[in-house]
Amino acid sequence: MNRDQKAAVIEEVAANINESQAVYAVDYRGISVPQAAELRTKLRDADATFTIVKNTLGLRAADQVGAEALKELLQGPTAMTFVRGDAAAAAKALRDFRRSTGGQLLEFKGGWMNGSGLTPEEIDSIAQLPSREVLEARLVGMVAAPLTGVVTALNNLIAGFARQLQQIADQGLVGGDAPAPAPAAEAAADDTSSTENQED
């Protein structure tokens, strides 16, 4: 690899680090070419790529973007997983692959997320988180539940108001058909006449 090729690799790795939600470093010793291809397919669903980079070039790329915590991981055989999508799904894919080999392959070395280093234990914890789709569905459910309650309450209020208006209309208390109230004097005279008739 000549100088220009090395420079191109450094730029590519630096860009991958900058554009990633997370970067996971693993020890790739013992992984076969078909196994690596299978892993890359699984990682694609999380919008993640599995890349083996020479440590010297990876160090220069990490140095270029200020990812100091990544530099500490670039010792011995190291592959990096650049995650542009679902960090939990990518960590889960790596963890499940390791489990499928009896824990013999792809040991987590650490990682990088939001400008900070990750320990192997933290990556394991990320792998146990629900996927982004599950979290989004939960969020939609949490937001929709109160809105549904508000809509139901408003519908009940409007329906109740409409029933009251209908009752008032049925009693003839609104509109042109409402009976005119009797004058107070006539009502009093009727009461007096009624009393006299009872006395007779």
C-alpha positions, 0 to 999 in steps of 0.5 A: 500500500503506497502513501496515497492509498494509506492516506485514502484509508485514513480519510475513510476511517476518519469519516466513518468515525465522524459519521457513526452513532457508535463505533465498536472495536472487537478482536477478530482473531479466528473469524473465517471469511464466510463468518465475516460475510454472514456478520456483515449481512446481519449488521447491514440491518442496523446500518452498520459496517464491519471493517478490519483496519491496520492499527497504524492507520486506525490510530492516525484516523482516530487521532485526526478526529480526536477519538482518543478512547479508540486509540487505546483499543487499536492493539492486536487484531482489531476490527471496527464496527461503524454504526450509523443506524441502530446502536443497540441492534448492531451491538446485539448482532455482534453479541449474538454472533459471539454467543453462536460461537460459544464465546470464542470469537469477536470479543468486545474490546471497547468502543466510542459513542457520543464523544466518549469511550465505551467499555466491553461491559457497556457495549454488552448493556447496549446490546440488551436495550430494545431496538429503535423500532421497539422504542419508537413504538413505545414512545408513540404509545405513550404520546397517543394514550393521553391524546386519546383520553383528551379526544374522548373527553372532548367527544363526551363533552360535546355529546353531553352539550348536544343532549342538553340542547335537544332537551331544551328544544324538546321543551319548547324553550328555544326557537319561535315555538316557545309559549309566552309566559302569562302576566303576573297579574293574571296568574295572581287573579287565577289563584284568587278565583280558585281559592274563592271557589273552594270556600263556596 
